Amino acid sequence: DHERTRTTGQPLRTEYRLIAADGRVIWIRDEAVVVTDEQGKPLTLQGFLLDITERKTAEQALRESEAELSRQKAYYQELLELSPVAIVTLDIEEHVRSWNPAAEKLFGFEQGEAVGRALDDRLFPTQALRKESRAVRRQADEEGLAHVIAQRRRKDGALVDVEILTVPLVVDSERTGYLVLYHDITELHRAREEAEAATQAKSAFLARMSHEIRTPMNAV
């Protein structure tokens, strides 16, 4: 680079690494211009060397941080796409920011029908459900987590039984929204109801049998 500057007369601006006297590897910014005589003949290079190790270290740390953030974002996006649990993120005004495929399947609304819309407009058709939803948000704000069993509306108007986990999203100590997980427990409720019905039927049968055993048979 120095020889090229002497030959072309173009200013030198370059950065490179050196090994310092104490063995450290440092970054140097080298800038120089050609000093000529009265006839324009190059005499020497005049410039300066500047230790830019701290700047380079900061730049490298920033690149690594951005790369790590990109990896985490890709990982989070993959989790959203593959998760069997409906995952919804909301902004501070409770408008939908993300709506994963499991949410599409559970509630029937496509991503384009949900993102940017108020969650109330999609899942809470009645004032009672909206009141219950606000109570869940308050609990999440106050305790850092809200865990409830409730009902939410599907696109077809049917109500679905869901287990809900809600946590506030906080960035730099500022609340930016909510992360909400919905787990469909319809089959669990159905199985529980069937089990309870079977238990009641068994109890009724045993009661009848016990009564018949305790009752003396009439003489033939």
Buried (B, 14 or more C-beta within 10 A) or exposed (E): EEEEBBEEEEEBEEEEEBEEEEEEEBBBBBBBBBEEEEEEEEEEBEBEEEEBBEEBEEEEEEEEEEEEEEEEEEEEEEEBEEBEBBBBBBEEEBBBBBBBBBBBEBBBBEEEBBBEBEBBEBBBBEEEBBEBBEEBBEBBEEEEEBBBEBBBBBBEEEBBBBBBBBBBBEEEEEEBBBBBBBBBBEEEEEEEEEEEEEEEEEEEEEEEEEEEEEEEEEEE
